[in-house]
Amino acid sequence: GYFGGLNLLKGFGVLYNALAFLNDPMIKVHVTGLSHVTEKMSTTFGRVGMVLHKKLEYDKQEAFYRQIRGVIFPSISPEPLPYVTAETILRGRILIASRIGGIPEQVKGCKGVFLFEAGSYLKMVEILKYVKDLDKESILDLGFQNREVFIKNFNNETVINEFLNIISHLI
């Protein structure tokens, strides 16, 4: 799944280039966040393996996540704490994302997260090939591990203790 619509800053161009280069009919990426979808758009982007969807209503997101192996977040714009990475990991899915902004720190220790340099669609192609070949059990296991690590890393007690350590170190 990809939640950035046609937004180039969210990495739509990187995703498109990776899928066009890959040219693998077995890989389908569900693209959400579009204001509208025409038949021409569906045909054009469908040629590279994209399945287009309008913006998902909140109540349909859970069902959507259950249908996908993971989420691709190929952003080229540094965001300090991207919401989609947290949602992906908390829902027990694997994540393929740019190594940019706060993403590396946010996913630290998650084995089911595959990072690549922002804009590097060729590295994304390698990761997509690897993920495509994983069996369902491995994907579920990696997603579960992601969730456990993330919850441990962002536990309120852990965060408060780290914050207090920083303050005491500064004083």
N, C-alpha and C positions, 0 to 999 in steps of 0.2 A: 504494500500500500504506500501511497505517497499523498500527503495532505496539503501540498502547497499550491494547488491549482496551476495556472500557467505563469506563476510568479518567477521571474528569472533570478531574483535574489534568494528565493527559497531553493534554487537549483534546478528548475525545470529544464533549462537548456542542457545542463550536465546529464540529467536523467535521459533526456531525449537522445543525446549523442551516444551515451552508453548503450541504450537499447538498439539504436540504429546500427552501431558497430557490431554489437553482439548478434543481431539478426537470428534470434533463437525462438521459434514458434512455441516452445514449451514454457517460456517465461512470459507471464502476464503481470503487468503492474496496474493496479487499480488506482487511478488518479482522481482525487476528490477535491472539492473546493472551487468548482467552476460555477459561474453565475448562470450559465446555460450550456447546453450540449446540443450541437446540430448533427445531422447525419453525416455531413461532409467532414466535420471535426472527428467524429467517431471513426470514419473510414480512414482519414489521413493518419491520425495518431495510432489507430489500430494496426496499421502496417508495421509498426515497430514494437507492437505488443502492449500498447496502452489501452486500458478500458476506462472510459471517461464517465465520471459521475458528477452531479451537481454537489453543492455543499451539503454535507451530511447533517441532518438534524441530530441533536444530542441523543435522543432516545434510540437512534439507529446505529450509533457508533459501536456499541457493544457487539451487535450482530456482525458488523463489518470487521471488527478485530478478530472475531472467531473464524472468519473466512480466509484470513491472510496469514502467511508464514511469518512475515515481519514487516518492518516499515523502513522506507528509504528516506533519508533526510540529507540531501546533497547540497545544503545551503552554501552559498558563497559569501554570505554576510555574517559577520561574527555577532552572535547573540549571547548574552551572558548566561541565561538559563532557559533554553528553549523548552516550551511546554510539551511539544510533541515527543521529545526524547523521554521525559518523565512518564507521560501517558503510555508510551510504547512499553517501557520496561515494567511499569506497574501492572500492565495487562499481560505480562508474561510472554512478550514477543521479542524476537531478535531485532536488532537495529543495525542498519547500514547507514553510516553518517559521515559527514565531513569532519575532519579534525580541525575545528575552527571555534573561536569564541570559548564559551564555557562547556562545550560538549565533552572534551576529554576529561575534565575534572568531574563532571556530572556522572559519567559512566565508568569511572575508575574502578577496576576490579571486575567488571562484568565480562564474562567469557563469551557471551552471545552478542557482543557488540563488535562490529567490524568498521574501523575508521580508515579513511583515506584522505589524502590532501585535497583541500577544497579545489574544485574545478577539474580534478583528475578523473575524467570519465573512463580512461583505460584501466585504472586501478579498480574503479567500481565494477567494470566488466569482469575482472578476475574474481572479485568478491561475489558477484551475482552467480557466476559459474559454480563457485564453491558451495554457496547456499542452496542452489538448485539441486545439487547432488546429495544434500543431507537428507536422511530419512526423517519421517514425521516424529519419531521418538526422540531423535537427537535435537530437533528443532524445539520440541516441547521442553526437553531437559535444559537446553541452553536458555530458553525463555524463563523457566522457573528459577534457574540459577541467577539470572539477571535480576529478577524481582527480589530474591533474598538478599543479594549483595546491596542493591539499591536501598532497600528498607533498612538494612543495617547501617549503611553509610549516612542516611538521612534521618536516622532515629533522633528524636528531640533531645534525649539525654546526651547522645554523642555530640550533636551539634552544639549544645550549650556548653559541654565540657571543653570542646575545642575552642570555642569563643572565649571562655574564661581563661584558658591557657594562653591564648594570644594576648589578652588584656594584661594578665599578670607578667608575661614576658616583656611587654612594652613598659610596664611600670617598673 
